[in-house]
Amino acid sequence: MKFMEKLTIFVKRAWQQKKKIVLVTGVFDLLHQEHIIFLVKAKEAGDVLVVGIETDKRVKKLKGIDRPINDQFKRQQQVGDLPVVDLAFILPEGFSSKQEQLNLLKLIKPQILAVSSHTLHLKQKRLLMRQVGGKVKVVYQHNPNISTTLMLRW
């Protein structure tokens, strides 16, 4: 069974059980305490936490050619192994387009898109979430002293 079919079955089951689905997307390259705190707070916003992991190709565009440190499958496994995460998956290759983002949101239909306070493009994300009947919720105040980028500089 293809992963998108598994994702579809998973979210349909959550809807049938009247569970509040929370979606998070991100890189999660070198998993650290701030990632975990963010994911715990995201899970507290609902019943089911679904995490989309950025592809290696997209991470290189976002973070530079030396990134990611861990490939997308390793990052998916590490995030998926956390007790607060119900399902981790790799985002579609074209996830940078608004249409691809909307397609994914229509598939998952999350009630909440959980973000941190330093998340970019909040206005665009709010507009997309309104189209699927959900909302963006800032669940975590960014700690500028801890990040994968800073960890790599040490």
N, C-alpha and C positions, 0 to 999 in steps of 0.2 A: 504494500500500500504506500502510495506517495505521501510525502509529509504534509502537503496542503490538504489532502483528504483527511489525514489524522487530525490536523488542526481544525478542520471543519467539523468533524465528529466531536472533538473535544468541546468546542464552543457551543455547538448545538445542545450537548448534554448539560452544559452550564446554564444555558438559557432555559431549558426545560425544567431545571431544578430551581429556577428563579434566583440564580446566583448573580451577584454584582461582579462583572468582569472589569479588572483593572489592567490596562496595557502600559508597558514601559518599553521604550526603545533606547538603544545605546550601544557603545563600543565595548565596554567592560573588558579592556585589554589585560592589564595586570589587576586582577581582582583585589581590592583593598577594603579597609574598614568603612570608608565613606560609601562605597558601592553597596556594601551590605546594609548599612544603616538606611540608605535611600530605598533599597528594595524592601526592607522591613516596613518602613513608613508607607510605601506604595501598597503593600499587602493590607495594611491597616485601613486603607481607603475602601476596601471591598472584600469580596469573598474568594475570588480566584485571581491569581496574578499570572499574567502572560507576558513574557519578555521577548522582544525582537532584538536580535543581535545583528549589528551592521556587518556587511560582507567585508572581506579583506580588501577588495578593490575600492570600496567606498571609504574605508578607514584610511587608506593611502591618500585619497583625495582630501579627507578632512584633517588628518594629522601629519601627513608627510610620508615620504617614500620609505623611511625606516620603520614604519608602523604598519600593521600591528606587530607586537612582540609574539603574541600567541595567535595562531590561525583561528578562523571563524568556528571551526568544529571544536577546538579546545575551549574557546570562550563559551560556546553554547553548552558544552558539557559542564564546565565549572559553574556557570550560572544556574543551569538546570539541576545541578546537584544540591543547591541550597534549599533547605527545608521550606523557606517561604515562597519559593517559586513553584508554581503548579505546572508550567510548561514554558520551555525556552525553545526558540526557533530562529533560524537565520532569515533575515529580511530578504525580500526579493531584490535581485540585482539592480533593478531600476528604481529603487525606493526613493531616490532623490526627486522624482517627478511628483507633482501634486496629484496627478491622476492615479499613479501607482499607490501613493499614500491613501487616497480615497478608496481605491479598490480593496486594500487591506483592511481599512476601517469598516467597510461595508461587510467584509467577510467575518471579522471578529465581533463587530458591534459592541465595543467596550462602552460601559457607562462612564468610565473615567480613563483619561490619559494622564498618568502621573508623571510629573516633571519636577526638576529641581529649580531653584530660584535663578540659576544662570543659564537656563535653557534658551536657545535662540529661536526666533520665529514664532513666538507665542501667539501673536495675532493670527497668523496663518493656521496654526494648530487649532486655535479656538474655532475658527471658521470651519475647518474640516470636521471637527468633532460635532459641531452643531448639525452638520449635514447627516450625521448618523444618530442623532439624538443623545449624544453624550456631552461631556464637558472636560476641560483641562483643569487639573488640580495641582497646585504647587504643594508638594508633600515634604519637601526637604530644602533647608537653607544651605546653599553651597558653602563648603569650607575651603577657602582659597589656599590654605596651607597644605592640603593633601590632594594630590592628583597623580595619575599615571605619568603625565609629562614631567612633573616635579620629581617624582621618584626616579625617573630615568636620568635626570640631571645629577642626582646625588652620587 
